[in-house]
Amino acid sequence: MIRPWLKLSALCVALGACDPKVSSDAGGPSQGATQDAGVDPELVRFTTADGWQIVGDLRVRQPRSLGVVFVHQLGSNRGEWARFAGRVAGNPPWLDSSGRLTTLAFDLRGHGESTTSADGTARWQSFGNDRARWISLEHDVAAAVDLVRQRAITTRIVVVASGIGATAAALYASRAGAPVAGLVLISPTMDARGINLAAPLTQYVRAQRPVLLVAASGDSASSDCVRDVQQALSAADAGVGEGSIEVERYDNASAHGVAIGAEGVHPELWARIDRFFSDRMRVRR
């Protein structure tokens, strides 16, 4: 079914849930990954509902624990999340050993190693201004969440995403029945590739599920998006969950995505995400 805010005359891919076909390659760290001691990732390959082959790094630490799916920004790859994903899957200071998390960081279609579609090889630059092709990134998130559900035997999943990944994550999380318990969106933009973010986020929050929005004040597109989303939610029906939305703006910075958390910028970003996990997801300290 085509959701009203997409406003497309035709959608070239179905919006149903997927059943990823998974294979894994044993061995060392995948390309771009930064290791955390004792938490080696498993290289996994899985297939989306519309036929893209997706590559990711999976760390299964504790069955039935919280699962975290990391989605990167435009022109990047899963390596941008490697250090934080390894830390979260290991033994972060706020988490006891009985509650370790499962994490999956993956390359979106057309990025990194995820360049094989049902029609051949393609890179993200070839998507151009075809809004339907950008909307279809939500299938990658759907397949990644499904993989974590299967491998970690969990229905408690948080999606942490930056840039265009935040748009894909919000689209997927707003689906009826999507098993997303929390969202962390870093440097979202309101109309990335022509996709309005306010409507799917309103739908998501209306189900009383929490979201953390992060932006640097000097990144005007993202900072304006966070402001506009807040206004859209406040102007929406009373059914929008009060207290479900958290906002973190970082002053004196123009960084975008994970660069906000770089040393010398605002490395406290990572502790802020930790706090979202522990407080909102009720992960044991």
URJO-V810149 format. One line per field, one symbol per residue. phi: phi as a letter, one per 20 degrees, with the letter a starting at -180 (. if undefined). psi: psi as a letter, one per 40 degrees, with the letter a starting at -180 (. if undefined). burial: b if it has 24 or more other ideal C-beta (glycine too) atoms within 12 Angstrom, else e. A space follows every 10 residues. Layout:
phi->???
psi->???
burial->???
This chain:
phi->.effffldfb decfdffdcf edccdfpfff gnededgncf fefccbdefd needdbddce dbgmefdcdd ceefmdbfff dgfffffffe cffecefecg eeccdcefgn cleedddfdp ebdffffldf gfffgfgfff fgffffffgf felcddcddd bclfffffff gffeffnfed eaccddlfcf cflndfefff fffffgemde bddcbefeef fffffgfffg ffffefffff ffmfddccdd elbcfcmfff efgndcffgf fffgffgfee elffe
psi->hhidedfidi heiieiiigi hhiihiaaii heihihhegh ihhihihide eihhhihhhh dhieihihhh hiiheaaedd edddddddeb gidehieefi ihihhihihe ibegehidea hiiddedbfg dddddedddd dddddddddd defiehhhhh iibddddddd dddeihehfh eihhhhfiid fhfehhdddd ddddddefii hhhhihdegd dddddddddd ddddeaieeh hhedhihhhh ifieihaedd eihecgeedd dddddddddd efhh.
burial->eeeebbeeee bebebeebeb ebeeeeeebb ebbeebeebb bbbbbbbbbb bbbbbbbbbb bbeebbbbbb bbbbebbbbb bbbbbbbbbb ebebbeeebb bbbbbbbbbb bbbbeebeee ebebeebeee bbbbbbbbbb bbbbbbbbbb bbebebbbbb bbbbbbbbbb bbbbbeebbb bbbbbbbbbb ebbebbbbbb bbbbbbbebb bbbbbbbebe bbbbbbebbb ebbeeeeeeb eeebbbbbbb eebebbbbbb beeeebeebb ebbbbbbbeb bebee
